[in-house]
Structure formats: C-alpha cells, structure tokens
C-alpha cells in the first residue's frame, strides 16, 4: 500500500517501508539520547562524590556557609543552565559545577554519620537508592502507561513538602515530622523518577544535560531521604 502526497504539482510516494525506516530512525535517536543522558548522570554522580570527598575536611566551614552554598546551587540551576543553553561545552561545565556543589553541600550531613561511626549507612543508602532508582527507571521505560499527566500534581506536592520542611526546620523541630517528611520525599521523587524517565524516553527534552539534571535531582533527593530513614537506628 502507498500514500501519495501532492505538493506544488509534484507527487511523492511513501510506502510502508519508508514509515518503518522513519520509525526505526526515531527509535535509534531515542536510544542514543537515553544512553548519553545516563552517561552524563553517572559522570554527575562522580563529580558530586569528588565534591564531598575533597571538602570533607572542611565540614564545619561548610556548615557555617551552607545557606550561601545552597544559594549558589539555586543560581546555577535557575540561571546558569539557562544562560549556557545552546552552548554545549559551557552547559556541560555548568552540569558538573552544579553536581560538584551538591556534593559539597552534603558534607555536613555525611560528616554526622562518619563522626558517629555510622559511615556504613552512607553506602547502604547509596546502594538502596541505586537499586530503587534503576527499578523505577526500567519500569517507566517499559511501561505502556502514560505518566505525562503526573507533572502538575507532583509539582504541587513538592511545594507542600518544601513548606512543611521549612515549618519543621524553623518552628516545630519535630524528629517524628522529619521522619514523615523523609518518607514522603522518598515516595515523591520515586514518582518523579518515573515521570522524568518517561518524558526523556518520549523526547520531551532537547538537551541531554537538562535530562541528566532532572534525573540527578530525583536521585539526590531519594538518596538524602533514604539516608535519613536508614539513620533512624543510629545513636545520633
């Protein structure tokens, strides 16, 4: 069977084989994009690990300037990436700078576990997060369900969680509330992982860097939540 298209008086014929070739080409591009995205995600984790390792001796100083460091992260996330979009080398450098800084910001938290002799919890949290993240990503890629309508409810839930976290941090200071929030964060970013992974597979991102940033933030928040929950059994 063939389909004829008339344009400017010319007739172009496309047969089933042409449609198959176009579809196969799209699939190849999608697979290549996903592969590069996960490669950048892996490199981002290495950059974060380096940030944490190199600055661990300065944990007290980082704790003092943690708000400033967090501000730098937000500046890179909302300004830096936008300014370097369309400039591959600079955009890639911004990715590694951002992930390096997130590793630095984790130092005070990691130092608590190491200082109390519970450094093994860090490894367990990373392993647990990796397994969960991988399973959710595979589910999103292979599922025939459409998760594209999850965006708005997930974002609203995220805003609520941030507000509750700030209230608990500065007003309530409740350990029980912290545990509840950590559990919700783990669940929330697990769902974000499914949502973001399917969006990447469906071609919703133009840049592998943007796609890698989305997945990295999902992993980072799941890791910190997992770390908090596994730390319940520690002395501190």
TORKE-710976 format. One record per residue (C-alpha): x, y, z; residue number from 1; residue in three letters. Coordinates in nm, 4 decimals, padded with zeros to 6 digits. Example, Ala and Ser with C-alpha at 12.3 -4.5 7.8 and 13.67 -1.06 7.14 Angstrom:
- xx; yy; zz; seq; type
- 01.2300; -00.4500; 00.7800; 1; ALA;
- 01.3670; -00.1060; 00.7140; 2; SER;
END
This chain:
- xx; yy; zz; seq; type
- 00.0000; 00.0000; 00.0000; 1; UNK;
- 00.1264; 00.3510; -00.0776; 2; UNK;
- 00.0215; 00.7044; 00.0088; 3; UNK;
- 00.0549; 00.9860; -00.2437; 4; UNK;
- 00.1162; 01.3435; -00.1320; 5; UNK;
- 00.0701; 01.6307; -00.3817; 6; UNK;
- 00.2802; 01.9407; -00.3252; 7; UNK;
- 00.3468; 02.2103; -00.5816; 8; UNK;
- 00.2132; 01.9842; -00.8549; 9; UNK;
- 00.4605; 01.7061; -00.7732; 10; UNK;
- 00.3625; 01.3654; -00.6459; 11; UNK;
- 00.5661; 01.1998; -00.3724; 12; UNK;
- 00.5071; 00.8350; -00.2901; 13; UNK;
- 00.5722; 00.6883; 00.0540; 14; UNK;
- 00.5287; 00.3182; 00.1122; 15; UNK;
- 00.5157; 00.1109; 00.4315; 16; UNK;
- 00.8912; 00.0532; 00.4202; 17; UNK;
- 00.9505; 00.4293; 00.4403; 18; UNK;
- 00.7347; 00.4592; 00.7511; 19; UNK;
- 00.9222; 00.1699; 00.9085; 20; UNK;
- 01.2556; 00.3377; 00.8309; 21; UNK;
- 01.1397; 00.6680; 00.9854; 22; UNK;
- 01.0129; 00.4925; 01.2974; 23; UNK;
- 01.3349; 00.2925; 01.3293; 24; UNK;
- 01.5363; 00.6136; 01.2918; 25; UNK;
- 01.3361; 00.7798; 01.5708; 26; UNK;
- 01.3891; 00.4786; 01.7968; 27; UNK;
- 01.7637; 00.4887; 01.7285; 28; UNK;
- 01.7796; 00.8588; 01.8154; 29; UNK;
- 01.5791; 00.7981; 02.1339; 30; UNK;
- 01.8065; 00.5153; 02.2468; 31; UNK;
- 02.1177; 00.7217; 02.1744; 32; UNK;
- 01.9743; 01.0186; 02.3664; 33; UNK;
- 01.8889; 00.7981; 02.6660; 34; UNK;
- 02.2360; 00.6433; 02.6592; 35; UNK;
- 02.4098; 00.9833; 02.6612; 36; UNK;
- 02.1765; 01.1056; 02.9353; 37; UNK;
- 02.2622; 00.8168; 03.1664; 38; UNK;
- 02.6312; 00.8562; 03.0877; 39; UNK;
- 02.6088; 01.2191; 03.1987; 40; UNK;
- 02.4134; 01.1090; 03.5066; 41; UNK;
- 02.6938; 00.8707; 03.6011; 42; UNK;
- 02.9578; 01.1391; 03.5492; 43; UNK;
- 02.7470; 01.3809; 03.7547; 44; UNK;
- 02.7481; 01.1384; 04.0468; 45; UNK;
- 03.1272; 01.1122; 04.0208; 46; UNK;
- 03.1501; 01.4932; 04.0286; 47; UNK;
- 02.9263; 01.5032; 04.3377; 48; UNK;
- 03.1356; 01.2337; 04.5078; 49; UNK;
- 03.4508; 01.4341; 04.4357; 50; UNK;
- 03.2888; 01.7469; 04.5784; 51; UNK;
- 03.2058; 01.5644; 04.9002; 52; UNK;
- 03.5425; 01.3860; 04.9260; 53; UNK;
- 03.7628; 01.6890; 04.8595; 54; UNK;
- 03.5784; 01.9181; 05.1013; 55; UNK;
- 03.5087; 01.6702; 05.3837; 56; UNK;
- 03.7921; 01.8151; 05.5995; 57; UNK;
- 03.6102; 02.1497; 05.5939; 58; UNK;
- 03.2749; 02.0208; 05.7210; 59; UNK;
- 03.2410; 02.2864; 05.9935; 60; UNK;
- 03.3126; 02.5699; 05.7498; 61; UNK;
- 03.0625; 02.4303; 05.5008; 62; UNK;
- 02.8043; 02.4047; 05.7778; 63; UNK;
- 02.8582; 02.7727; 05.8555; 64; UNK;
- 02.8123; 02.8780; 05.4928; 65; UNK;
- 02.5526; 02.6159; 05.3961; 66; UNK;
- 02.2894; 02.8751; 05.3031; 67; UNK;
- 02.5354; 03.0535; 05.0765; 68; UNK;
- 02.6286; 02.7241; 04.9098; 69; UNK;
- 02.2626; 02.6396; 04.8631; 70; UNK;
- 02.2099; 02.9829; 04.7092; 71; UNK;
- 02.4902; 02.9163; 04.4602; 72; UNK;
- 02.3253; 02.5865; 04.3670; 73; UNK;
- 01.9930; 02.7604; 04.3029; 74; UNK;
- 02.1690; 03.0283; 04.0976; 75; UNK;
- 02.3296; 02.7651; 03.8765; 76; UNK;
- 02.0067; 02.5668; 03.8480; 77; UNK;
- 01.7783; 02.8545; 03.7520; 78; UNK;
- 02.0201; 03.0991; 03.5870; 79; UNK;
- 02.3390; 02.9182; 03.4911; 80; UNK;
- 02.1759; 02.6443; 03.2863; 81; UNK;
- 01.9531; 02.8926; 03.1044; 82; UNK;
- 02.2464; 03.1184; 03.0194; 83; UNK;
- 02.4533; 02.8326; 02.8771; 84; UNK;
- 02.1723; 02.6555; 02.6909; 85; UNK;
- 02.2739; 02.6150; 02.3278; 86; UNK;
- 02.6429; 02.6281; 02.4242; 87; UNK;
- 02.7305; 02.2585; 02.4725; 88; UNK;
- 03.0731; 02.2991; 02.6349; 89; UNK;
- 02.9584; 02.5643; 02.8834; 90; UNK;
- 02.6334; 02.3794; 02.9530; 91; UNK;
- 02.8270; 02.0624; 03.0287; 92; UNK;
- 03.0634; 02.2526; 03.2551; 93; UNK;
- 02.7647; 02.4007; 03.4384; 94; UNK;
- 02.6299; 02.0489; 03.4953; 95; UNK;
- 02.9486; 01.9314; 03.6614; 96; UNK;
- 02.9831; 02.2527; 03.8628; 97; UNK;
- 02.6282; 02.2113; 03.9904; 98; UNK;
- 02.6701; 01.8457; 04.0854; 99; UNK;
- 03.0089; 01.9184; 04.2457; 100; UNK;
- 02.8438; 02.1864; 04.4616; 101; UNK;
- 02.5651; 01.9481; 04.5667; 102; UNK;
- 02.8337; 01.7079; 04.6828; 103; UNK;
- 02.9883; 01.9885; 04.8874; 104; UNK;
- 02.6511; 02.0708; 05.0447; 105; UNK;
- 02.6115; 01.7083; 05.1553; 106; UNK;
- 02.9338; 01.7165; 05.3582; 107; UNK;
- 02.7818; 01.8264; 05.6941; 108; UNK;
- 02.5189; 01.5514; 05.6727; 109; UNK;
- 02.7697; 01.2843; 05.5729; 110; UNK;
- 03.0079; 01.4034; 05.8434; 111; UNK;
- 02.7423; 01.3359; 06.1095; 112; UNK;
- 02.7256; 00.9692; 06.0104; 113; UNK;
- 03.1018; 00.9316; 05.9769; 114; UNK;
- 03.1642; 01.1121; 06.3068; 115; UNK;
- 02.9305; 00.8783; 06.4952; 116; UNK;
- 03.0827; 00.5656; 06.3438; 117; UNK;
- 02.7882; 00.5032; 06.1134; 118; UNK;
- 02.9604; 00.5654; 05.7822; 119; UNK;
- 02.8333; 00.2310; 05.6541; 120; UNK;
- 02.4839; 00.3790; 05.6413; 121; UNK;
- 02.6007; 00.6100; 05.3607; 122; UNK;
- 02.6990; 00.3142; 05.1442; 123; UNK;
- 02.3751; 00.1314; 05.2246; 124; UNK;
- 02.1697; 00.4397; 05.1386; 125; UNK;
- 02.3506; 00.4819; 04.8060; 126; UNK;
- 02.3072; 00.1152; 04.7190; 127; UNK;
- 01.9407; 00.1160; 04.8162; 128; UNK;
- 01.8765; 00.4343; 04.6189; 129; UNK;
- 02.0585; 00.2965; 04.3142; 130; UNK;
- 01.8515; -00.0228; 04.3128; 131; UNK;
- 01.5242; 00.1657; 04.3606; 132; UNK;
- 01.6141; 00.4305; 04.1027; 133; UNK;
- 01.7144; 00.1665; 03.8479; 134; UNK;
- 01.3972; -00.0352; 03.9025; 135; UNK;
- 01.1732; 00.2711; 03.8669; 136; UNK;
- 01.3582; 00.3845; 03.5534; 137; UNK;
- 01.3182; 00.0429; 03.3894; 138; UNK;
- 00.9504; 00.0416; 03.4818; 139; UNK;
- 00.8998; 00.3845; 03.3253; 140; UNK;
- 01.0812; 00.2887; 03.0045; 141; UNK;
- 00.8945; -00.0397; 02.9564; 142; UNK;
- 00.5502; 00.0628; 03.0822; 143; UNK;
- 00.2752; 00.1302; 02.8288; 144; UNK;
- 00.1011; 00.3627; 03.0745; 145; UNK;
- 00.1115; 00.7366; 03.0091; 146; UNK;
- 00.2517; 00.9297; 03.3065; 147; UNK;
- 00.2639; 01.2683; 03.1340; 148; UNK;
- -00.0291; 01.3978; 03.3421; 149; UNK;
- 00.1621; 01.3452; 03.6670; 150; UNK;
- 00.3549; 01.6714; 03.6320; 151; UNK;
- 00.1134; 01.9159; 03.7939; 152; UNK;
- 00.0128; 01.7035; 04.0983; 153; UNK;
- 00.3771; 01.6094; 04.1617; 154; UNK;
- 00.4845; 01.9746; 04.1487; 155; UNK;
- 00.2053; 02.0804; 04.3868; 156; UNK;
- 00.3027; 01.8025; 04.6268; 157; UNK;
- 00.6648; 01.9159; 04.6088; 158; UNK;
- 00.5698; 02.2717; 04.7057; 159; UNK;
- 00.3684; 02.1400; 05.0026; 160; UNK;
- 00.6608; 01.9230; 05.1164; 161; UNK;
- 00.9033; 02.2170; 05.0928; 162; UNK;
- 00.6720; 02.4363; 05.3012; 163; UNK;
- 00.6264; 02.1642; 05.5646; 164; UNK;
- 01.0021; 02.1066; 05.5745; 165; UNK;
- 01.0673; 02.4761; 05.6383; 166; UNK;
- 00.7993; 02.4871; 05.9099; 167; UNK;
- 00.9511; 02.1843; 06.0791; 168; UNK;
- 01.3053; 02.3170; 06.0439; 169; UNK;
- 01.2429; 02.6602; 06.1934; 170; UNK;
- 00.9341; 02.6144; 06.4133; 171; UNK;
- 00.8296; 02.2604; 06.5051; 172; UNK;
- 01.1726; 02.0932; 06.5024; 173; UNK;
- 00.9987; 01.7579; 06.5402; 174; UNK;
- 01.2010; 01.4386; 06.4767; 175; UNK;
- 00.8801; 01.2487; 06.4020; 176; UNK;
- 00.7766; 01.5078; 06.1437; 177; UNK;
- 01.1246; 01.4841; 05.9919; 178; UNK;
- 01.0825; 01.1092; 05.9514; 179; UNK;
- 00.7405; 01.1519; 05.7910; 180; UNK;
- 00.8704; 01.4174; 05.5536; 181; UNK;
- 01.1679; 01.1986; 05.4586; 182; UNK;
- 00.9341; 00.9085; 05.3756; 183; UNK;
- 00.7146; 01.1370; 05.1647; 184; UNK;
- 01.0210; 01.2766; 04.9850; 185; UNK;
- 01.1397; 00.9241; 04.9023; 186; UNK;
- 00.7984; 00.8362; 04.7585; 187; UNK;
- 00.7590; 01.1697; 04.5792; 188; UNK;
- 01.0928; 01.1587; 04.3996; 189; UNK;
- 01.0390; 00.7926; 04.3189; 190; UNK;
- 00.7305; 00.9069; 04.1280; 191; UNK;
- 00.9292; 01.1952; 03.9777; 192; UNK;
- 01.1810; 00.9368; 03.8527; 193; UNK;
- 00.9060; 00.7532; 03.6660; 194; UNK;
- 00.7666; 01.0784; 03.5265; 195; UNK;
- 01.1023; 01.2239; 03.4195; 196; UNK;
- 01.2326; 00.8979; 03.2732; 197; UNK;
- 00.9273; 00.8519; 03.0525; 198; UNK;
- 00.9471; 01.2165; 02.9411; 199; UNK;
- 01.3095; 01.1624; 02.8388; 200; UNK;
- 01.2204; 00.8419; 02.6522; 201; UNK;
- 00.9373; 01.0249; 02.4744; 202; UNK;
- 01.1655; 01.3044; 02.3557; 203; UNK;
- 01.0407; 01.5788; 02.5865; 204; UNK;
- 01.3962; 01.7108; 02.6392; 205; UNK;
- 01.6075; 01.8818; 02.3738; 206; UNK;
- 01.9303; 01.8582; 02.5722; 207; UNK;
- 02.0930; 01.5591; 02.7388; 208; UNK;
- 02.2220; 01.7968; 03.0059; 209; UNK;
- 01.8705; 01.9069; 03.1020; 210; UNK;
- 01.7573; 01.5451; 03.1077; 211; UNK;
- 02.0549; 01.4426; 03.3239; 212; UNK;
- 01.9874; 01.7287; 03.5684; 213; UNK;
- 01.6268; 01.6122; 03.6143; 214; UNK;
- 01.7305; 01.2545; 03.6870; 215; UNK;
- 02.0180; 01.3666; 03.9087; 216; UNK;
- 01.7848; 01.5755; 04.1262; 217; UNK;
- 01.5493; 01.2771; 04.1561; 218; UNK;
- 01.8368; 01.0531; 04.2651; 219; UNK;
- 01.9856; 01.3116; 04.5026; 220; UNK;
- 01.6596; 01.3699; 04.6874; 221; UNK;
- 01.5870; 00.9979; 04.7086; 222; UNK;
- 01.9379; 00.9414; 04.8460; 223; UNK;
- 01.9111; 01.2056; 05.1187; 224; UNK;
- 01.5658; 01.0743; 05.2178; 225; UNK;
- 01.6957; 00.7173; 05.2263; 226; UNK;
- 01.9931; 00.8336; 05.4333; 227; UNK;
- 01.7619; 00.9992; 05.6858; 228; UNK;
- 01.5405; 00.6911; 05.7147; 229; UNK;
- 01.8290; 00.4442; 05.7492; 230; UNK;
- 01.9852; 00.6750; 06.0079; 231; UNK;
- 01.6922; 00.6205; 06.2444; 232; UNK;
- 01.8705; 00.3310; 06.4079; 233; UNK;
- 02.1892; 00.5253; 06.4753; 234; UNK;
- 02.2792; 00.6872; 06.8070; 235; UNK;
- 02.2555; 01.0428; 06.6659; 236; UNK;
END
